[in-house]
Amino acid sequence: MQYHIRVRAGAIIIENNNILLTVYNDPIRGVVYDLPAGGTEPNESITDAVKREAKEEACIDVEVGPLAFVYEYTPHLNLEKFGKIHTLVMMFECKIINHTTPKFPENPDSNQIYVKWLPISELQNVEMYANIGSYLQSYTTNGRNIDLIEEHKLNQAVR
């Protein structure tokens, strides 16, 4: 079954005023930066997708924290610049755990060329896959989170 919207999940990892980014050589745009993120798979929770993407794209284990923000790409409102698939991306504040160190994966995503810690103050100097650098800078300064309500945990919370 095909749906009209794709759900993606990703990690915002900040340490010592640096943000962890994945870097790609896009055939059309050249070098672009992104957060470790990707589409959810069947029978996978959004938080499990965040953990899997962080592992696949940066070789790290993460603890998924609060939902930081939601990004929407609507093709018909953006001249289909990123394709024809309507996408909703949920970005979570994460912390690296298990003493894992970010590194370039052995089997990277197509066009991924490395993983990089970038000073948050330099986000405006790089091209992000989606132009969210200023939002990330604002988020790190103001720190506003959105609660994620997970249906399977609702009855547990009431007890």
Steps between C-alpha positions, in 0.01 A plus 500: 500500500629845412419808707487864401745608770839368611601516865865557584680525834830651598743591775621838619824430685678794661819484704725791603316745271552269201229317306548159339426505127516255216649634179397406147624570149168559325531452122304822436572725799853397593598467868202519735472443874223319682410356837514121543150415379295279275168336431323276744468135403190278533434398862756749633422768756616854431753483787635167376546662159706781660726243668541298181579804285759629749664157495487465120617851412742585784579164670369618839252383758265771622252559775198666342379801694221749440359589163676822402304599189311372199597585141258458210583484131196544276595439136234710328583803718875467430508440123592137582861606569559190717274268299131411495465335842329701774721455808465563870825492699507478880830612650591388851755627748740209555804413708777261400516195728712187548823693438442484125690749285357648180677377189440438133310170455638204309183486288391863469185635341529590135711814457595526870863611519564550873373584848601829658472697823427859400497799735138613532617855429605386149168349392422806288823440304404155367224386269259276686293241310195689628574863582451462877834631628348812657230288668766273646693799631184644654412162650840466667466850646134488605455124553130449440375139483174341391366198689467175307191308609531130427170310509659179625629683810178687593354235731835461676514871580153508654568235764 
